[in-house]
């Protein structure tokens, strides 16, 4: 399962069982950590997820700022509640790339707003899947 952690939402995506293609799943409106974690755990169990690929918001210069620290802390907090494999993936410009694709597809602004976070999660997950399979990836440099 791919996650795009934002301050207000969490975009989610799933891969197929052969780990070839990532598909947007849903966007979770963030509340308190425990409630968010319980919802994620429910999704993980319902879909038989074996691991998470979490987008790491590295700065354009390659440095890790406060958002990276927050993302890593979120992952650590999840691991305290339940065991799951977690990997981080460089998410630089993922939301911007997804939005460009949506605009090119002539998607209405309201529809983009409703789906961009889960689409960004799919973009992040797809980059990781492609890297692991040795396929060219839209994200050139994994962390």
C-alpha positions as CSV (number, residue, x, y, z in Angstrom):
1,X,0.0,0.0,0.0
2,X,1.3,3.4,-0.9
3,X,0.7,6.4,1.4
4,X,1.0,10.1,0.6
5,X,1.0,11.8,4.0
6,X,-0.3,15.4,4.0
7,X,-1.1,17.6,7.0
8,X,-4.8,17.3,6.3
9,X,-5.2,14.1,4.4
10,X,-3.6,10.7,3.7
11,X,-3.8,9.5,0.1
12,X,-3.8,5.7,-0.2
13,X,-3.1,3.4,-3.1
14,X,-2.8,-0.4,-3.7
15,X,-0.8,-2.5,-6.0
16,X,-2.0,-5.6,-7.7
17,X,-0.8,-9.0,-6.3
18,X,1.9,-9.2,-8.9
19,X,3.3,-5.8,-7.9
20,X,3.0,-4.4,-11.4
21,X,0.6,-1.6,-11.2
22,X,-0.5,0.8,-8.5
23,X,-4.1,2.1,-8.3
24,X,-5.4,5.0,-6.2
25,X,-7.6,3.7,-3.4
26,X,-9.0,6.5,-1.2
27,X,-8.2,9.7,0.6
28,X,-8.4,9.8,4.4
29,X,-9.3,13.0,6.1
30,X,-6.8,13.2,9.0
31,X,-8.0,13.6,12.6
32,X,-6.1,12.3,15.6
33,X,-3.2,9.9,15.1
34,X,-4.8,6.9,16.8
35,X,-8.0,7.3,14.7
36,X,-6.0,7.6,11.5
37,X,-3.9,4.5,12.5
38,X,-7.0,2.5,13.3
39,X,-8.5,3.3,9.9
40,X,-5.2,2.5,8.1
41,X,-4.9,-0.8,10.1
42,X,-8.5,-1.7,9.0
43,X,-7.6,-1.0,5.4
44,X,-4.4,-3.0,5.7
45,X,-6.3,-6.0,7.1
46,X,-9.2,-5.7,4.6
47,X,-6.8,-5.7,1.6
48,X,-4.2,-8.1,2.9
49,X,-1.4,-5.5,2.7
50,X,2.0,-6.8,3.5
51,X,3.9,-3.5,3.6
52,X,3.7,0.3,3.2
53,X,5.5,2.6,0.9
54,X,5.4,6.0,2.4
55,X,6.2,9.1,0.4
56,X,9.1,11.0,1.9
57,X,8.9,14.7,1.3
58,X,12.6,15.4,0.6
59,X,13.4,19.0,-0.3
60,X,14.4,19.8,-3.9
61,X,18.0,20.2,-2.8
62,X,18.0,16.7,-1.3
63,X,17.9,17.7,2.3
64,X,15.3,16.4,4.9
65,X,13.3,19.1,6.6
66,X,10.6,19.1,9.3
67,X,8.1,17.3,7.0
68,X,10.5,14.4,6.6
69,X,10.9,14.2,10.3
70,X,7.1,14.2,10.8
71,X,6.7,11.5,8.2
72,X,9.3,9.3,9.8
73,X,7.7,9.9,13.2
74,X,4.3,8.9,11.8
75,X,5.9,5.6,10.6
76,X,7.6,5.0,13.9
77,X,4.2,5.6,15.7
78,X,2.5,3.1,13.4
79,X,5.1,0.5,14.1
80,X,4.4,0.9,17.9
81,X,0.8,-0.1,17.3
82,X,1.2,-2.9,14.8
83,X,4.0,-4.7,12.9
84,X,4.2,-4.0,9.2
85,X,7.1,-3.5,6.7
86,X,7.6,0.1,5.9
87,X,9.7,1.6,3.1
88,X,10.1,5.3,2.3
89,X,10.1,6.6,-1.3
90,X,11.3,10.0,-2.5
91,X,8.1,11.9,-3.3
92,X,9.6,15.1,-4.7
93,X,7.2,16.7,-7.2
94,X,4.8,13.7,-7.1
95,X,1.7,15.8,-6.5
96,X,2.7,18.3,-9.1
97,X,3.3,15.6,-11.7
98,X,0.0,14.0,-10.9
99,X,-1.8,17.4,-11.1
100,X,-0.2,18.1,-14.5
101,X,-1.4,14.7,-15.8
102,X,-4.9,15.5,-14.5
103,X,-5.0,18.9,-16.1
104,X,-3.7,17.4,-19.4
105,X,-6.6,14.9,-19.2
106,X,-9.0,18.0,-18.9
107,X,-10.1,16.9,-15.4
108,X,-12.3,19.5,-13.6
109,X,-10.7,21.3,-10.6
110,X,-13.3,19.8,-8.2
111,X,-12.5,16.3,-9.4
112,X,-8.8,16.9,-9.1
113,X,-9.2,18.1,-5.6
114,X,-11.1,15.0,-4.6
115,X,-8.6,12.5,-6.1
116,X,-5.2,14.1,-6.1
117,X,-4.0,12.7,-2.8
118,X,-4.8,9.0,-3.7
119,X,-3.4,9.5,-7.2
120,X,-0.2,10.9,-5.7
121,X,0.0,7.8,-3.4
122,X,-0.4,5.6,-6.5
123,X,2.4,7.6,-8.2
124,X,4.7,7.1,-5.2
125,X,3.9,3.4,-5.0
126,X,4.3,2.9,-8.8
127,X,7.7,4.5,-8.7
128,X,8.8,2.0,-6.0
129,X,7.3,-1.0,-7.8
130,X,9.0,0.0,-11.1
131,X,12.3,0.4,-9.2
132,X,12.1,-3.0,-7.6
133,X,11.2,-4.6,-10.9
134,X,14.0,-2.8,-12.8
135,X,11.6,-0.9,-14.9
136,X,12.1,2.8,-15.8
137,X,10.5,4.9,-13.0
138,X,8.9,8.3,-13.1
139,X,10.9,9.1,-9.9
140,X,14.6,8.8,-10.8
141,X,16.3,8.8,-7.5
142,X,15.0,6.7,-4.6
143,X,16.2,7.7,-1.1
